[in-house]
């Protein structure tokens, strides 16, 4: 399922809410309506409105503050950066409490406790009971979550292979069709995943617990303290319980959480998760490291991701060149129907977004052919760039002067010989500079394949940035790695061109 | 380099370009070992005659016979028929059209190796000998854009001769030559004709035609 209209929806929502927000001050709250129920989702009866428990908590906060809630759509992975930028007053979207977040942002008291849950196919119920049973197996989760950290830890401990997704729907659909062997996500998402795909079961294994919190810009501690008062009051008087009961999320873990939070609040101490949990080990990423320490720690992963980017780009470019040559030759030399068909291919591939092509190839065709992620990425990029390459080659072939072709013909060369010995080599020289540009563009476009679960350089950088809560160092490292790949290439091409000119 | 004696016979040929008649009912014959010049002002169709004989452009009426090969109205020949034609007729273009990405030497041996299937070990020394004979052996390793007009022309002649066509067409052979080079070229063409080649050149250089001792056909603007 693609949820492309989310952006349009957000624009509508903003327009709709702006008109009535003139009178009372607003409480701008950020969330991702792609996250869906029970967190935040477009109301099925009125898509201009959002519904969900986070929506109701935002309404509760706004009411008590004497403000009008206004929803701001922000994609889940950039919620934190948006909070720092001040795009909204508070972010509420099933955001997990981590020490790193606490270090960088003003964070509210936790308002919901969840367990991380292992989901497997019904047939594997007895085979994969815990993460230890999944050595060498692919286990899916959402990127930049506690569950992801849990899987990274399990990677070194148990040898599982983490696979990250951008949404919480496809981990479960890919589990159902066998692309991955398990999913680890919080119990709210796991319950939804099992409801949607029959044939999946949630295991009982206790992997850990986490908490949902609201996040505010680091300077907003006064507002945060006011919100903490409102939330703790709502815990005492049962209004929070009522919200979670309405969304069928109330369970025995919550009263225990509330008791701990209220005890801390009365003592004036902010609750820190991971230290106050008795039942199960709480998930705490190591304390937030400094930027240089973080860079040192993440650099090997970034370099590995850069190698994936490079391997993928080279393979896709090779496919694009081979197909591009065939398409261009077909368009220059082929019969009319072939020319029309190839022109159609080129226009479709150039006229539709690469992102859409990748999603269709990987998720859309999953019921017909289940391509592994890397193969789908390679084929998708290759097919798309073949269209661009073929245009370059066609232009280059047609730019070879007619006199060269006349000379070849009068010497008795066949068309194939003329192409191989005269027209092709000369066209290749004309095509080399634009091809180099295309390869650099492909190198960068390869970042789109992160949406079909391939962790390449940009994706790894996003995870890195989300984990340390800053884009500065990760962004600089990522840029340096892309440049390290693209600059030598441009230089090589320049040298080749010069070399040919010299003969 | 004795060539097969081949007669070039142009019979009542009409050439049209985009509906316009360029030449009407042109008729001439050149026997083996003969030098013949087609003369006339610019735009009278000298180049068109050469291109038609070389099989690059179609003729609208009449026929052309080169030894056993016959060109009739319609699309220029393709396939085996074209091969036979191109083995019989070589052409040196006014602007030479040397293969821009290959050296002078490569330009000369490419066709013998790829068209005549001659081994490269034999074709390359022969190509070198041709360049030497035409006085450009020292330039064998140069790329076309590094050659002077006169050098490029001699490489183009070597390239055309490398497949040993009995008929050689030359378009404006003196346009890129200084006077000293022109007399060299005249001597070269006379020698080629003496060896049995039929040479047809399109030119408006009467002095050069005289130096070659060539017979002439003169075209006049239609209407």
HADDOCK unambig.tbl for C-alpha pairs under 7 A between the chains (distance, minus, plus):
assign (segid A and resid 403 and name CA) (segid B and resid 97 and name CA) 5.52 0.50 0.50
assign (segid A and resid 404 and name CA) (segid B and resid 97 and name CA) 5.53 0.50 0.50
assign (segid A and resid 404 and name CA) (segid B and resid 99 and name CA) 6.17 0.50 0.50
assign (segid A and resid 407 and name CA) (segid B and resid 97 and name CA) 6.27 0.50 0.50
assign (segid A and resid 410 and name CA) (segid B and resid 54 and name CA) 6.51 0.50 0.50
assign (segid A and resid 410 and name CA) (segid B and resid 86 and name CA) 5.58 0.50 0.50
assign (segid A and resid 410 and name CA) (segid B and resid 90 and name CA) 6.61 0.50 0.50
assign (segid A and resid 411 and name CA) (segid B and resid 86 and name CA) 6.01 0.50 0.50
assign (segid A and resid 411 and name CA) (segid B and resid 90 and name CA) 6.95 0.50 0.50
assign (segid A and resid 411 and name CA) (segid B and resid 111 and name CA) 6.16 0.50 0.50
assign (segid A and resid 412 and name CA) (segid B and resid 83 and name CA) 5.49 0.50 0.50
assign (segid A and resid 412 and name CA) (segid B and resid 86 and name CA) 5.24 0.50 0.50
assign (segid A and resid 412 and name CA) (segid B and resid 115 and name CA) 6.16 0.50 0.50
assign (segid A and resid 413 and name CA) (segid B and resid 115 and name CA) 6.06 0.50 0.50
assign (segid A and resid 422 and name CA) (segid B and resid 99 and name CA) 6.86 0.50 0.50
assign (segid A and resid 426 and name CA) (segid B and resid 101 and name CA) 6.50 0.50 0.50
assign (segid A and resid 503 and name CA) (segid B and resid 143 and name CA) 6.69 0.50 0.50
